[in-house]
Amino acid sequence: MSKIFVGNFSFSVTSDKLKDFFSKAGTVISAKVMTEGEGGRSRGFGFVEMATPEEARKAIEELNGATWEGRQIKVSEDRGPRKTYGQGQHGRGGDYRQEQGEGRDSGYSQNRYPTGPYTPLGYFRAQPLDLGTRKHKKIDPFVEDAKLAIDYKDPRILKRFMSERGKILPRRMTGLTAAHQRQVSRAIKRAQHLALLSFTDGA
């Protein structure tokens, strides 16, 4: 492998400077400083391709840890593209990331938030989320109709808030306010004790 990774150098370093610096270790085929977009600011790392694997190893041995423009640079073998998986074991439900040839020390990711089955949320939906459908919110009938009263002597109304087995339904099913839910619960229990309502459906 004749391509090497160079990191932690000054942001003022250009591709030409990088090539000249590594020329002391051998013949440099190409040198590239990674930037933020086309012609943007340097990211502080880059790649150098030497003529032979022997020269690449020599450059790593001689220049790794060397001080250049006030910084101690890191020089290592380029490991090529690799895939990493974030949360979850074996990449299941994790954040899928693919880093393009930047070496182990750089932390640079060219495809940090890809589309596909793996998402930054750490999971994927089995079915698409339909934002066009909304559940209708239940309205408290005692708020909607002021003439309607909660009375333990009116089993016909109280049965609306009971299950087929004679259990009191919770608020998420009845839509009652907290105060009306308590009043209805007391009225149902009182009607059951007075035998106006049954405790079960008789099954």
N, C-alpha and C positions, 0 to 999 in steps of 0.2 A: 504494500500500500504506500504510494508516494505522496498522498495528500495528507496534510496535517492541519490541525486546528490551532489557532492562536487567539488567546483571550486576555482581557484585562490590560489592554494597552490604551494609550491616551486617545481621546476623541479627536485630536488634531491629526492623527495618523491617517494618511491616504493610502490607496492601493499601491501607488508608486513608491512611497516610503517603505511600505511593508515589503515590497519586492526587493528594494535595495538592502534593507536590513537583513534579510535572509539569504542574500547573495553570498554573504561571507561563509555560509555553511555549504554551499554548492550551487548548482545551476537551478534557477527558479523558472519553471515553465509559466506559471501564472500566480497572481496574488490578488485577492479581492477582500476589501473591507465591507462588511455588511452594514447597510444604512437603513434608516427609517423611510421607506418609500424610495422613489427614484430621485437620486441626488439629494436626499435628506441628510440628517445628522447621523454621524457614525454611532453604531451600537457598542463599540469598544471591543469587537472581536471580528475575526475574519478567517480566511482559508488560504493556504499556500500549497501549491503543487510543485514538488521537486522533480528533478529529472529521473531519479532512480529511487527505489526503496531504501537503498543504503544511505543516500544523501538525506532522505527524510528522517531516518533514524539518527543520523549524525546531528541534524538540526535540532531534534528533540533533546538529545543528550547535552548539547552545548548551550542551547538558548532557553530551555525550560528553567524558569526561576530567575532569568537574567533581568537586570534593571534597564528599562528603556524609557527615556523621557520622564523619569521620576516614578515609574510604575514597574512592579515586578510582574512580568508577563507569564502566562501559562501556555506551554506548548505541548501538545499531545497528538496522538494519532487520530485522524478523523475516522470515526466509527460508522459514518454513513447514516442514511435515514433509519429511524427506529420508531416504534410505536409504543406508547405508554398508556396505561389505564389508571385513572384516578381512583375514586371511591369504589368500594366493593372488591371482592376477591375475583381474580382471574378476569377482571374487566367487566364483570356482569353488572349492569346498571351504573357503570362508572362514567367518568368524563373521558371521552376518547380524544387523545392528542397525538399528533404526528409531528415529530421534529425532524427537520430536513438538514441532515449532515452538519450539525453545529457542534458536535462533541458533547461530552458528558458535563463539562463545567460551565457551559454557557447559559443554560436555562432559556434559550431562545426558541420560540415556537412559531412556525409559519402558519400552522393550521390549528389555532387554539380552540376555536369554537366551530367545528364543522357541522354540516347538516347530515342527517341520516338517523339510524336507530339509536346512536349514542348522543346524548344531549348534555349541556352544561348543568341541567337540573339534576342529573344523576339518575334519571329513569326515563322510560318512554311510555306513552299511553298505548294501550292495546287498541283503543278506538279513538278517532279524532274528536277533539273537543268542539262541540257545537255551541257556539255563542249566540246563535239565533233563537234558541228555545229557552224560555224562562218558566220556572215553576210559578204557578199562581199562588200568591200569599193568601193563607186562610184569614178570614175576617171574623172577629169576635161577633157572634150574632147579637149579644146583649149590648154591644157598642153600636152596631148598625141599626138595631131597632130598640129605641128607648122604652117602648111599651112592654117589651118582653122582660119578664121578671124570673128570678131564680127562686123556685118554691118547691119544697120537698113534697107537697101535696099534688104536684103535677108530674107524674111519672112519664107522661108522653114526651115532655121536653127533656127530662133527665136521661131517658133511654138513648138519646142522640149522642150522649157523651160516655156511653158504656159499650163494652165489647159484647160479642155474642155469648161469652162465658160469664158475663156479669162483672167484669173488671172495669175500673175507671180508666178511661183513655188518657194518655199524657198530653201535655200542652202542644207538642209538635204535631199531634193528630187532631186535636180539637180546635186549635187556633185561638183559644181563650187567653185573655190577659191573666197575669199571675193572681190578681185579686179575684177575678171571676172563677178561675180554676179552683181556688181554695173554697169559694162559696159553693160551687157545684159539687165538689168532693164531699163537703159537709152535708149538703142536701141529699145526695145519693146515699150516704151512709145512714142518715136519719130515716130516709124512706125504706131502706132495707131492714132496719131494726123494727120499723112499724109494719113490716110485711107489705108495704106498698110496691116494693121492688124485690125481686128475687136475688139471692146471692150468686146463683148459678143459672144456667139456661135449662137445667133439669135433665141434661144428657147423662 
